[in-house]
Amino acid sequence: MGLLGKIRDFVPARYVLCLMLFFGFMVTFLLRVNLNMSVVAMVARPAAAAEASTGDARAPSTGGYCPRHAPPAPPAPPATTTTQRTLPPNASDAEVLSVASAAAGEFDWDEMQQGVILGSFFWGYLVFQVPGGRVAELYGAKRIFGGAILLNGFMSLVLPSAARLHWSLLLVIRAMQGLAQGVLFPSLNAAVSHWVPVAERAKFLSFTVCGASLGTVISMPLCGAILSSWGWEAVFYVSGILALTWSGAWWLLVYETPDQHPRISPKERQYLASCISTHRDKTYPVPWKAVFTSWQFWLGCIAAWGSDWGFHTFLTLGPKYIKEALDFDLEQSSWLASLPFLCQYAFAIIYGIIADELLKKGYRVLVVRRVSTIISHGGPALLVVILAFVGCNVTASIAILTTAVSLIGAFSAGFFQNPLDVAPNFAGSLTGIMNGIGSMTGVISPPLAGVILHNMGLSGWPVIFCIAAAMYLLSCLPYVLFVTAKVQPWNNVQSTSNEKHAELPMISHCPQNENGEEHSPENEKINPNVARNSCNIQSCPLPQTGS
């Protein structure tokens, strides 16, 4: 008991919760992107790619297939169902595995079907964006967050069998995974309300949501290595086992409230009790009519639509573009597909620090919001147009793709803070609506890309990129031109006695920290437009729908 007591005092229970949430989000994004990587090995090489791999490479200006090796074109092989690529004598094992996986693809889904499959996750995901937080409040964040990942793990284990029975069953599995994951980010705030003092919430939330960003970075090369070594089925089995393993640890280590935790130290329990109210304040109704008729709120939603369209184009279709259009093998394409998101993570942290410093130096919030949105929308828009016409210049393509995705990281200091700017008292509900609207693009953009590739072949990639650029620009301009970044009048709630408007409290004050030190207002200066109990999303990129 002595050793356990020392460990208990050294590692506070809320830190364990933070770590479990961090790894939970990492597992979540592994479960989300594993199909994006696996589909290139599940499906037989498209006819256009097969023609190109025999030497019929398309002109660079069309953005078509870019063969890794360009020997003189051999004679056309006899017509068969699968065309083998001619490899040089010194071909690497990875290249051999890549060719073998292309030939062994057991599904004959066309591009339209693949687009529908890749978008099916968001059918369920967008449904629970708004009600997810309320469900967690009613039934507990431990049950909802843990149950969502547990369900995702089971669905991942049965996905290969479902895909072999019929592709429509695969759609159902992915939609169910999306439905479960839709509650994760909203339920995070429900857990924080019980466990984390206001003075610690920015750091806590910043660290936990970083798990999602790093999960995307780690998942792609991990899936690529598994694909090359064990085949596409193993990607889903490994993902499912990791989710079940995490779920077991979650149920053993995490509790709904400090009062229910059997291993929390008395010192931490007393500290949390003094900082976090043990009863719920009155819940004020959201002024829905004012919300849905607010032009300032809709400006953020419009910007979210364009940002998420581009993000889903890169996240969902990036591995496919690098594998099929640029002709990298599975393992190489997985590493290259993760590189842009790693750079986005680093850029977002650096940019967030810069944005914070600008605000501290007296720059107007409006200026920071506009500049950040121009960077997160206008930069990728310009770069994807260039990407559409660089053709088979592989180095330039990878560099442009990486830079475009990196610039998206500025969104956390731009339009994404719109709910906090216009109505901090209802930021949670408004963020759910905004994310839900952005999530709709995940249902539309992959199937649309599938239709384009089905009708135009690999030369359809420039069209896909130009559509993404148009979405970026059309959604950016209204926000940049008309946003005010000011709290709206309907943020204040009128009392039932109709006496006068009284603003809801946004900050709960904790008199002392865990070490007994006094908090002072001078140590808790915040942006007046941002609620203190919200996530400091400038510190770490919050994944869109991904966010």
N, C-alpha and C positions, 0 to 999 in steps of 0.2 A: 504493500500500500504506500510505503514511503516513496519508492521510485515512481509509482503511478501518480502519486500526489504531486511530485516535482514536475513530471511531464505535464500534468493538468494545469499547473500554475504557469509553466513556461510557455505552453501553447494554448492560448485562450480558445474557447469553443467557437467564437465567432470567426476566428482565423481559420479554423478547420472548415467551417461553412464556406468561407471565401474560397479556399482551395478546392473544395468539392464542386462549387459552382463553376470555377475556372475550368477544371477538367471536364465537367459536364458539358460546357459549351464547346470544348474541343471535340468531344465525342459526337455531339450534335452535328457539328459541321462535317465531320467525317461521314456520318450517316446521310447528310444532305448531298455531298458532292461525289459520293462513291459511284453513283450511276453515271454521272457526267463523264467520269474517266472510263468506266467499264464498257459503256456502249460502243466505243470504238473497237473493242475486242469481241463483243457479243455479235456484232453484225458483220456479214460478209462484205468484202471490199466493194464499194459502189462501182457500177460499170464505168463511169467516167474516170475514176481513179485507176481502175484496172487498165484502161486504155493508156492512160498516162504512164503507168508503171512499165509498159512495154516500149516506151520511148516516144509516145505521142504527147510530148509535153506541150502545154498551151503557151501562148505568148505571154511574156511577163506583164504586158500592159493590161491583160484581162484579169490578173489576179488569180490565175488558175493553178493547176497542180505543179508543184515544184519538185522534181525528182532529186533525190539526194545524190545520185550518181547519174552522169549523163554520157554513157558510152554510145557509140554509133547504134542507131536503132536496129535491132535484130529483125529477121523476117517475122511477119505476123504469125503467131501460133495458131494451131487449129482451134476452132470454136469450142470452148468448154465452159462449164459453169463457173470455174474459178481460174483466173489468170495468174500465173506465177511470175514474180519479179525476178529478173536476172541479177544475181549478186556477183560481185567480183570475188576472186579467190581469197582475198584477205578480209572478207566480210566479218564483222564482229559477231559475237554471240547475241548481243542485243538486236542486231539487224536480222539475224536468222530468226530469232524469236518473234520479231515484229512481223516478218513475212509469214511465219507459221500461224501466228494469231489471226492475221488477215484471212488466210486461206481456211482456217478452222472456224471462222465465225459461223455459228449455227442458225442464226436468225436472218431472214430475208426481209426485214423491215425496210421500207423505203424511207426517203428523207422526211416525208410528211409524217409517217408514223413515229419516227425518231423524235421529231419536234414535239409531237403530242405527248410522248412518253417523258421527255425531259421537262415539259411544262406541267405535268400532272401533279407534281409535288405541291405546286402553288394553288391547286384547286382547293385543297384542304387548308393550306397554310393561311390564306387570307381570311378564312371564315372566323378563326378564333383570335384575330388581332385585337378586336375591341372587347369581346366578353372574357378574354383570357384572364385579365387581372381580377375581374369580379369573381370568377370561378375560384381562383386561388384564394381570394379573401374569404369565400364561403367555406371551402373545403380544406384549406391549408396548403401552403406552398410546398411542403415536403411531399404530400401526396400527389399534387398536380405536377410539379417539376420532375420528381422521381418517376412517377407513373408514365409521364410522357416519354422519357428516354427508355424506360423499360419496354413500353409498347413498341417504340422504334426499333429496339434490339430484336424483339421477336419477329417483327415484320421483315427485318433485314435477313434473318435466317431462313424464312420461307420464300423470300423473293425469287431465288433461282428456280425453285420448283414451280412457282406461279408463272414465271416467264415462259417456261417450257410448256405449260398447259395451254395458255393462250395469252396473247399480249394484252388483252383487256384486263386480265387479272393483275398484271403488272401495274396498270393504271390505278386499279383499286388500292394496291399495296402502297404505291407512292402517295396517293391522295390521303390515305390514312396516316402515313408518316408525316405529311405536311400538316394535317389536322392536329396531330399531337404536338408538333413543334411550334404551332401557332401560339401556345400558351406559355412558352418558356420565358421570353423577355418580359411579358406582363407579370408573370408570377414571381420574377426576380424581385420586383419592387415590393411585393407582398411579404417576401422573406426579409427584406431589408427593414421594413417597418417594424418588425418584431425584434430584430437582432442588432441593428447598427445605429448607434447614436448619430445625430445630425452632423456633428463635427467630424465624423469619420466616413460619411457616406460617399463623398466624392472619390476618395482613394479606394474604398471598397468596390464601388461600382466600376471604376476605371479598370481595376485589376481583373474583375470577373469577366467583363465583356471582352477583354483582350484575349480570353480563351477562344472566343469565336473567330477573331482575326487570325490568331496563330493556328487554330484548327484548320482553316482553309489552306494556310501555307504548308502545314505538315501533311494534310490528307492527300494532296495531289501526288507528291513523290512517293508516299507510302503506298497508295493505290497502284501507282505505276510499277513499283518494285514487286508487289504481290501479283499483279497481272503477268509480269514477265516470268515470275518464278513458278506460280501455282495455278494461274488461269483466272478467268473472270469470276467464277463462282466463289473462289476463296476470298475475294474482296468483300463480299457480303457476309460471308461466314465470320471473317475476322472482325468486321465492323460490329456484327451482332454480338459476338463474344465479348468484345471490349465494352459494349453498352451494358450487357448483363453484369459484367464484372464491376463496372462503375456503380450500377444500381444496387448491388449487394453492399458495397461500401457506403453508399448514400443512406440506405435504410438503417445501417448499424451506427453511423457516426452523426447523423443530422437529426435534429428535433425541431418541432414547430416553434416553440418558444423557449426562452431561458428557463422558465419555471418547470418545463417538462424534461429538461436535460438532466440526466442522473449524474453526469461526470463534470459538470461545470463547477469551477471553483467558487467558493462563497464570495471572494473578493470581486470576481467578474459579475456574478449574479447581482450583487448589491450595486455595483457600478451601473449595470444596464437598467436596473429598476429605478435608479435615480435619474437616468437620462431619457428613458423611453416610457411614455405614458402607458399605464396598464389598462386603460379604458379607451374606447373609441370616441373621438369627438363626433359631434353631429355631422352627418353626411349631407351635404347640400346637393340638390339636384343640378345636373348640368343643364344650362340654358340652351337646349338643343336648337330651338328656332333661331336664336341669335348666332349660334355657332355656324349653322348651315347657310345663313344669309350674310355671313361676314366675309367680305372680299379679301381682307387681310389674311384670314385663315386659309382661304382657298388658294391664295398665291403660293403658300408653302406646299399645299397639296399638289398643285400643278408642277412645281419644281421637283417634288418627290417623284412624280410620275416619270419625268424625263430622266432623272438621275437613276432610278431603279431600272428603267428600260436599258440604259447603257450598261449598268452594272450586271444585269442578268445576261446581256449579250456577251460580256467578257467572261463571267463566271460559268455560265452554262455551255456556251459555245466555244470558249477559248481553247479547251483541250482538243475539241474536234477540229478547229481551224489549224492548230499547230500540228496535229497528227496527219490530217488528210490534205490540207492545202499546202503546208510547208514541208510535209513528208519527213517528219521526225518519228523515230520508233516510239513505242509506248513508254518506255522508261525515260527517254529524253524529253518527250512531250510533257510528261507529268512534272518533271523538274522545271521546265520552261513555263508551264502553265501556272505554277506556284510562284515563280519569280515576281511577276507584276504585283501580286498581293502582299508579298513580303516587302517590296519597295513601297507599296501603299501604306502599309503599317508604319514603316519608318518615317515616311513623309508626313503622315497624319500627326504623329507625335511631335515632330519638329515644327510643323505648321501650327499645331495647337499652342505650343509654347510661344511662338511668334505672335499669334492672335491675342493670347492673354497679355503679353507685354504691351501690345498696341493699346489694349483697353486700359491697362494700368497707367499708360502715359497720357491718357486723356482723349484718345481717338474715339469718335462716336461709334456706338454699337451699329448704327445703320451702315456706316462706311465699312466696317469689318464684315458685316453680313453680305453686302453687295460684292465686295472684292472676293470674298471666299466663294460665293456662288458663281462668279465669273470664272474663277480658277477651276472649280469642280465641274462646271458644265461647258464653258467655252473652250477650255484647254483640251479636254477629250474630244469635243466636237471637231475642232481643227485637226487633231492628230488622226482620228479615224478616217477622215476624208483623205488625208495623205496616205494612210495605210491601205486604203482601197485601191491606190494606183501605184504602189511601189512594186507590185508583182512578185517576182521570185528573188528579190534581194532579201534573203533570209535575215541577215544581220540587221538591216534597217527595219524589217517587219517586227522583229523581236524587240528592238530598242523603242520603236514607236508604241507598240502595244504596252510595254512596261511603263513608259512615261505616261501614257494616257490613263492607265489604271491607277498609277501613283497619284496623279492630280485629283482623282476622285476623293482622296482622303481629306481634301479641304472642306468637304460637305459638312463635317461635324461643327465647324465654326460658322457655317452659312445658313442655308434654308432649314437645316434639320433642327435648329433652335427656334424656329418660328412658333411652335406651340408655347414655348416658355416666354417668348417675346409678347405674344398677343394675349395670352390668358394663363399665367403661371398657376393660378388656382385650379385649373382644369387641364394641366399639361399632360397628365397621364392619359385621359380619355382622348384628347386631341391628337396625341402622338399615335395612339392606337388607330384612329381614323386615317391619319396621314400615312402610316405604314401599311394599312390595309389597302389604301388606294395605290400606293406604290407596288404592293405585292401583286396586284392585278396584271402588271406587265410581265411577271413571270409566267402567267397563263397564256399570254398573247404572243410574246416575242419568240420563244422557241418554236411553236408551231408555224408561225409566219416564216421564220427562217427555214424550217423544213420544207414548206411549200416552194420557197424561192430556190433552194438547192435542188429540189425534185424537178422543177421545170427548167432550171438554167444550168444545173450541174455545178461544178466547183467555181465557175465564173460568176456565180451568184453572190460570192462573198463581198465584192465591192458594193453591191446593192444593199446587203445586210448592214454593212458599216455606214453607208450613207443614210440609211433610215435611222440608225442610232444617232448620227450627227444631227439630223433634223430634229429628233426628239429632244436632244440636249438644248439646242438653240431655241426651239419654240417654247420650251418650259422655263428657260432661263430668263428670257427677255421680260415677261410680265413681272416676275419677282424683282429683278434688278431695277426696273423702271418705276414700279408703283409701291413697293413695300415701304412701310414706315418704321417697323421694328418697335412699335409702341404698344403698351398695354391697352386693350380695348375696354370700353365702358362696361360691357357685359361680363367682364371678369369679376366685378363686384356683385354680390348677391343681395337682393332686397329682402328685408325681413318680412315675416308674415304679418307683422303689425303695420307694415307699410309706412314706417316712420321715416327711415332714410337708408341709403345704401351703406352697408358695412363690409369692408374688404375682409375676406377670409384670411386667417393667419397663415403665413407661408413658412414661418420659422419656429421651431420648438427649441427652447434654450436648455442646454445641459449645463448646470451650474459648475460641475467639476468633471475633469477627465479621470481616467482610471487610476492615475497616480495622485489624485486629490488636488490637482492644480486648477486654479480658477480660470474659466473662460471669460474673455472680455470682448466687448463689441469691436475693439480695435483689432483683435485677432481674428475676427470673423467678418471682415469687410467683404462684401460681395457685390456683384453687378446688380443694380436694382431691378433689372428686367429679368433676372434669373432666380428662380426659387432656390433657397439654400439646400433644400432636401432633395434636389434633383441631381442626376448624374452629371459630373463635369465632363461632358462628352468631348471637350477639346483635348483632354488628356490622353484619350485612346480612341481609335476609330471604332465606332459602333457599326457593325455590319448592317447593311441595308437589307431589309426584309429577309433582309437578309438577312434586314434589317431586320 
